[in-house]
Amino acid sequence: MSHPHPELGPPPKLAEGGLRVTPLGGLGEIGRNMTVFEFDGRLLIVDCGVLFPEEEQPGIDLILPDFTSIRDRLDQVEGIVLTHGHEDHIGAVPYLLREKPDIPLIGSKLTLALIEAKLQEHRIRPYTLEVEEGHTERIGPFDCEFVAVNHSIPDALAVAIRTPAGMVVHTGDFKMDQLPLDRRLTDLRAFARLGEEGIDLLLSDSTNAEVPGFVPPEREISGVLRQVFASAQKRIIVASFASHIHRIQQILDAAHEYGRRVAFVGRSMVRNMGIARDLGYLRVPAGLVVDVKTLDDLPEEEVVLVCTGSQGEPMAALSRMANRDHQIRIVQGDTVILASSLIPGNENAVYRVINGLTRWGANVVHKGNAKVHVSGHASAGELLYFYNICQPKNLMPVHGEWRHLRANAELGAQTGVPRDRVVIAEDGVAVDLIDGKARISGKVQAGYVYVDGLSVGDVTESSLKDRRILGDEGIISIFVVVDSATGKIVGGPNIHSRGSGIDDAAFEQVIPKLDEALARSAQDGIAETHQLQQLVRRTLGKWVSDNYRRRPMILPVVVEV
C-alpha cells in the first residue's frame, strides 16, 4: 500500500495522457467531500460538501473545502457532478459558485432540486444538467456514466469517468440494501459490466469499512417504529436529517396507520419535505400533514412532530427543546425518536440532548436502545462483495476517518487488489493514474476554511485557539499609565477579569510586582510601548499562573506620559 508523506511538495505538471485525482475533502474526516479530476488541462469536480464543526471549533457554522488550488483554474472546470443531496456532498456548492456562478451542476432530479433551493438563498441561478442511472454524458474530455446506488437519500448515483488515461469509478456514498423502500437497487449488473470493461481506479466509500457483515434492510425499521407509535401515550417527536426522505416516509406511514397528524418543524425540514413531495419521492396521504401552528387544536395523542437536531446541533430544533429554548415544550409522557446514527465526534452533544429531554420527562428512543436507524453506508461484507464484482486494478479508499480508510484498504487487498496499488491518500494529496498505475505525486493546500456568520475564511486556527482560551480560561484586561522617564506607574493599573474565576480585588497583590518590573525596564532603557505591554503581560501572567494555576488571555494596554 502506498501512503501519504507529510513532506510531500507540490505535484509536478501532469504527464501527457495522465489523469490526476486530488481530494480536497472527505479523507480523514466524515464530511467536506470534494474530489477534483484533471485530464488534458481540464477539470471535473465530484461533490462539494461541508463538514460540521466540533466542540473545539467554537462559533463556527460550517467548514468548507479549500478552493485555493483550483481558484486560478475555475475557467477550466467543466462541471460539478453531485452524487447525492446530503449536505456533506452539496453544502459547499454555493460558496464555490460565488466565485464562478456559471459552472454547470450535474446530478439527479432530487439532488438538483435540493441544491437549487439552497442556491436561491444565495441568489444564485445555476446551470444544471439532470441525469439518471444509465445515462452517459460527455463533459469536456470526461465521458461520465451514471450508476444507481442505494443510500439514505433517494436518487443517489455513482459515476464512472472515462478518459484516455483509463476509467475511474467514484461510488459516492452507497450500500447494497436488497429490499430498498423505493425498490431502487444498487446496480450490481452495471458495476459488473464496468469491471469486465476494466476499472483502472476505484474510489470507494469507507465509512462503514470497520463494521462486519451487511447493513440491515431499511424495511426492518418500520416494525420498530410501529411498536413505538402503538405504545406512545402523548406526542411523538422525531428528529432526523432534513434529507432522510426514506425515514420520513416510514414516519408518515406509521402516523397514518395510528391516526396521528404530522407537522414539520424547522426551515430545512419544511423545505426539503416540500421538494420531495412535489417531485413524488414522498407519498403523503391527504390531510396527514398539517401546519405546526394548528397543533394546539389537536389532542396530544394525535400529534407527530418531525424536526432536525438528531446530531445534537446547538441551534437545531430538538436541542432547543431540550434546553427549554423553543416554542414546543417537552412534557412528561412525550416520546422522542432520534432516527439517525451518530456522526463520529457528535456523541457528547447527542447524549447531552438526550439527557435534557429525559429530564423533562420524555421517553427517548434512539439507536442505542431500539432499531430506529440503519446506516446508509456499505459494511465490510458488502465492500468485499463489491470489490469481487468490480475487480479494480487500483483502489483509493475515500469518505472516512483514518481508521475507516485503512480498514477499507485492507478489504481491497484481501480481495486481490495488489497492495502496491492500494493508495491511502489524504486531503490535498494528488494521485496520478499513468500507464494503468495510481501513484501519489504531490500535495496541494487543502486546509479548513471556516464559515462564521457572513464571514468565510476570515477565522484562522489562531483565532480558534484564542476562542478556546477565552472559553476555557477567561480574559484579564489591564490598563496602565507609565512615566516614560522613570518607568513608574502614574495611572492605574486598572485590572478587570471576565471568566477567569479571579476576583478583581485580588489583583492588588500584583501591583508591586508590576511597578518593580516597569521601573527595571526604564533603567534598562526599554521604552517602546509594545515591549512594555509584553512585560506587563508576562508579569501578570506569571503571577496568575503561580497563584491560581490558570492561563487566561491577558490584554495589556500601556500608555506612556
N, C-alpha and C positions, 0 to 999 in steps of 0.2 A: 504494500500500500504506500502511495506517496503522500507525504504530509506537508502541511504549510510550515514555513520557516519565518521566524519573526524578523529576520534581517533581509527579507526579500526587497529588492529595489523595484522601480517601475518596470513594467513589461516592455520588451523591445517592440519595434514596429512588427505588426503581424506579418508572417511569411505569406507570400503569394499563394493563393489556393487554400490557406488555412482558415479555420473557424475559431474565434475566441469567445469563451463563455466567462463572464465576470459577474458573480453575485454581489449585489450592493446591499443585501439584507437577507435575513432568513436563515443564515448559517451560524450556529452557536447561540440561537435565540428562537423564541416562539413568536413570530410576527415579523413585520417590516420586510415581507417577501418581495424581492425585486432582482431580476436577472437580465443582464444585457448580453445580447449575441451580436457579434461583429463578423461580417464577411465582405470582402472587396470594398472596404471603406464605408459600408452602410451598416446601420444598427437596427436591431429589433429588440424591444423590451418585453419581457413576460412578467406581468404583475407589477404593482407599485403600491405597496401596502404600508400600514403604520404598525408601530409597536406601542403598547400601552405602558405608562410609567409604573415604576415600583416605588416602595416607600422611601428609598434613598434618593429619589428624584422629586423632592417636594416642589409643588407649584406647577409642575409640567403637565400639560394636557395630552400631548401626543409626541411620539418620537418618529421622525421621518428618515428614509434613506438619505445618504449624502449624494447629491447630484453633481458634485464638483468635477468628477472625472468625465462626465458627458455634457457639462454645461456649455462648453465651447463647440459641441458637436450636435446640438439639437437639430440643426438643419439636415443632419444625416440620419435621423431617426425615421424609419419607415412607418412605425406604428407601435402601439402598446397592446399586446394580447393579454386579456384578462381571463384567467382560468375559471374564476367564480366570484360571487359577490360579497364575500366576507371582508370586513374592514382591514384585516391583516394582508389583504391582497389588492384592495382598491382604494383604501383610505388616503393614500398619498397622491393619488392622481390629480386632485385639484391643485396641489402645490407645484407639481411638475408642469401642468398646463398653464399655470400663471406665467411661467417663463416662456412657453411657446404654445398658445392655445389651439393651433391647428394640427397638432399631432393626432393622427387617427386612432380611435379606440376600437378594438376588435374583440367581440365577445358574444355570448349567447343572449337571448332576448331578455331574460330576467336580470342577468349581470349588467347589461347596458342600461336597463330601466333603473336599477338601483344607483348606478354611478351618475346617470343623467339627473336624477333627483338631487343627489348630493352636489353636483356641479351647479345646479340652479341657485343654491345658496351662495355660491361663489361668483354668480353672474357670468358663468362660462357656458357657451353653447358649443358642445364638442362635435367633431366629425366622427361618425360612428359607422361601423360595418358589422351587421348582425350575421353570425354564423351559427351552425348547429352541427351535431355529430354527423360524420360522413362527408362534410364539406371540405373542399380543398381550395385555398386561396393563395394567389401569388402576391406576396407583399414585398416589393422590391426584389432582391435576389433570393428571398426566403420563400420556399414553397411550403406552406403550412397546411397540414391535415389535422382535423379536429376529431377527437375520440371521446365518446361518452364515458364518464366515470361517476360512481356514487360518491356523495359526500353529505354533510349535514345541512346542505342547502341544495335546492333543485338546480338543474341546468349546468352542473359543473362539467368542465372539459379538460382533457389532456391535449397536448399539441405535439405533433411530430413535425420537426423543422428539417426540410431537405435543402442542402446546398451541395455544390460540387465537392466540398470537403467531407461530406458524409451526412448521415441522418442522426439528428439528436431528438430524443423524446423527453418531454418535460411532463411529468404526471400531474402537476398541480397537487392539491390535496385530494386524496382518494381513499376508498376502501372497497371491499368486494361483497357487500350485502347481497345475498342471493334472493331475498324477499323484500326488496325496497318498497316503501309505501307508494311511490309513484310508478312502480314497475319499470323503472329505467335502470337497467343493469350496467355495471362496468363492462364495457365491450371487450371481453377477453378474446373474441374471434378477431377483432381488429388488431389487438396487441399481438396475437399470434401471427397474423399476416405481416405486421411490421417486423416482427422477429425473424420471419422467414426471409424478408427482404434484406434485413441486416441493420440492426440498431447499433450505430457506431458509438454513441454515448447516451446513457440513460440517466436523467436527473430524477431522483425518486424521493417522495415524501418519507421522512424519517420519524415523524412524531411519535408513533407507537411501536417503533422497532424493538424496544425493550420488553414489550408485553407479549407473552407467549400466546399461541393459538390464534383463533379467529374472533373478530368483533361480533357480538351477538346481533341478530337482526333488530332493526328499529321496531318491528311489529310486536316484539316481546314487551315493550314498554306500555302498550295500550292496555293490557290486562291489569298492570300495576296501577296505572292512572285511574282505571275504573274502580278498583278497590279503594283508592284514596277518596274518590268522589263519593262512593257509596257510604263511607264512614264519616265524612265531614259533616259537622253539625251546623257550622256557620259559614262565613265567607271562605272562598278559596282564592288565594293569591299566588299566581305563578310567575316566577322570574326566569327569563330566558334571554338568549341573544336575540336582538331585534331582527336577525336574518334567519333564524332557525325555523323556517316555514313548516318543515315536516313535523316538528314538535308542536308548533302552534295548531296545526291541523288535528293532531291527536287530542289536544286540549279542547278544541271546538267540538270534536266528535263526542268526547266524554260529557261535556257540558250539555250538549243537545240531548244525549241519552238520559241524563239525570235532571232534565227540566230546569237548567240554570241559564242565565243570560251572561254574556261576556262583554267586558269593556276593556279596551286597550288604553294603557297609561304610558305617557312619555312620547315625545315628538318623533323619535326614530322608530318606535314600535308602531305608532299610528301610521306613519308614512310608509314603512315597508310592508305592513299588512294590507294597506290600501293598494299598493302596487301589485302585490301577489294576488290579491282578489281580482283586480281589474284584468290581469293577464291570464287568469284561470289556473294559477298554481295553488290557490287556496279556495276550497269549497266551503262556502258559508251559507247554511240554511237560512231562509228568510226569517227575520225577526230575532235571530240569535245574538247578533252584535248590537250593543246599544251605546249611547254616549255616556261617558263617565259621570256627567252631571245628573243623569237620571237615576243613579244607583240608590239615592236616598229614598226613592219611592218604591224600591223593591225589598222584599223580606231578605234578611241576611243569608238564609239557606238557599236562595236562588241566585246568588251573585258569584261571578268569577272575574277576577281582575288579572290581566296579563300585562306585565311590566318588565322593564330592564333592571339590571343590577345583580345578576347571578354571579358576578365575579367580585362583588364587594366594592365596586367603584363608588367613591365617596359621594359623587353628585347624582348617582342613579337613583331611581325612584325607591327601590327596596331599601337601600342604605338609609335614605332619608326617613322612610317609615320606621326603621329600627331605631333611629335617633330622635324620633318624635318631631321631625322637621318636615313633615309632609301633610297635605290636607287629609290624606287617608290615614286614619289612626288604627293601629293594630290593637285588637281587644282579645280578652280571654276567649278561647274557643276557635279563633281563626286558624285556618290551615294554610301554611305557606309551602309551596313546592319550588325547589331550586332545580330547574330542569336543564342542567348543563354540567360538564365536567369542570374540574379546577384547572385553570391555566397555571403552570409552574410559576411560583413566586407570589401567587394571589391567596395562598392558603390562609394566612393570618387575617387578611382583610375579610375573607368569606366567613371564617369562624367568628369573627367579631360581629358580623351582621347576624349570623345565626344566634349567637348569644343575646344580642339586643332584641331580636324578635321573640326569643323564648322568654326573656324577662317580662315581656308584656302579655305572656300567656298563649302565644301562638304554638301550634304543633308544626314543627318544621320538618319537612320530608326532603331529603337530599340524597345524593348518590351514595353517601356513607351508610344510610340506613334503609334504602329502598332502591329498586332498579328503575329510576326515573330518568336515566340518561344512558345512552351508549355513544361511544366515540365515533367521530367521522373519519378516523384515520386507520389505515390498514395495520393490523398487528403482525407479529413476526411470521406466523403461519401463512398469512395472506401474501406477505412480501416474498417469502420463499417460493410460493406457488407462482407468483407474478414473475419472478426472475427466471424460473424454469420455463415459463412460456415465452418471455421476451428474449432470453439468452443474449444480453447485451455484450458488446466487445469491451466497452469501458463503462464504469459506473461511478457516478458522483452523487453521494447522498446529499439531500437538501432538506430544508424545512425542519429544523430541530436544534436542540441544545447539543453540546458536545457529546454527551452520553448517548443521545439518540443517533447522531451521525456515525459514531464508532460502531454502535450495535448494528446499524443498517449496513455499514461497510462489511462487517463480519458475515452478515447474512448473504450478501452478494458473493463474497469469496467462497462461502460454503457451497453455493450453487454452481461454482465453476468459473466465475469471473477471475482471471489471473490477478493475483494480489498486486502486481505492479501496475495494474490497470484500474485499480480502485482508488479514486482520488478523493481524499478528505481535505476539502478546502475550508476557507473561512471568508467572511465578508471582505470584499476587495481583492481577493486572490484571483488572478486571471488564469484560466485553464485553456490551453490551445489544443485543438484537435488537428493534428497534422499527420498525414500518411497513416491514418487509422489508429493513432495512439494519442491519448489525452495526457498532457503534461502541464504541470504548473510552470508559468513563465514569468511571473512577477506579481506585484501588488499595487493597487491604486488606493487612494484615500476613500475610506468608507466608514467614517465615524458617525456618531449620533448627531442628528440635527433636531433640536428641541423646539417644540411649539408651546409658547406660554402666552395665552390670550391671543392678541393680534400679532405678537412678536414671533418671527420664525428665524431661528438660527442665532438670535442675539444672546441667548443664555448659553454660557460655556460651562465646562466642567468645573472651572474655578468658581463661577457663580453658584453652582450647585453645592460645592464644598462650603462656601460661605453660608448658604441657606441651612445646610446640615449643622454647622457650628451654631448658628443662631437658634435652631430648633433644639439642639442638644444642650448647649451651654449658656445661651443668652448673650447679652451685649452689655458692655460698660462704656459709657462716653465720659470723656474728661476734657474740661476746658481750663487752660492755664494761661495767665498773662505773666511774662517774664521780663525782667530788666535786662536789656541786651548787654549792658556793661558788666553787671555783677553776676548775672545768672540767677538772681534771687526771684522768688515768686512774689509778684506785687499784686496779683489779682487771682482769686480762686485758690486752689483748684476747685472747680465745681464738678463733682463726680456723681453720675447717676447710673443706676443699674436696672436692667429690664430682663427678667427671666433667668438671672444667674443665681438667684436664691441668696444674695448677699444684701443685707440692709445698708442703705446709703450712709447711715451713721457710722458704720464700721470702717469706712474709708478714712476717718480722722487719723487712724493709726499709720497710714501710709504716707501722709503729707510730709513728715520729717525726712523720709527716705527720698521722696521726690525733690525736696528742697536741696538735700545734700548732693544728689546726682546732678541737678542742674547747675549748682554752684561749681562743682568739679569740672563740668563741661565748659563753663565760662573761663575757668583758669586754663584749660587746655586749648582755648581759642576756638571752640566749636560754637558757631553762631548761626549756621544755616538751619532754617525752620524745619525742613524735612528731617534732618539729623536729630533735632531736639524732639520732634514728635516720636521718632523711633526710640529715643532714650526714655521718654515718658511711657511709651507702650511696654518696653522691656521691664522697666522698674515696677510698674503697676502689675504687669502680667506675672512677674516672679513672686510678688507679694501674694497675689491671689492664689497662685499655684502652691506656694509654701503653706499658706494658712487654710486653704479650702480644697486643695487637690482638684481644681477646676481650670478649664482653659476657655473662658468666654472670648467672644470677639471684642477687641478693645479699639475704640475710635478716639484717638487723641487730637485735640486742636490746640496748638501753641501759638500765641500772639506775642511778638516782641515789641517793647516800647523803649 
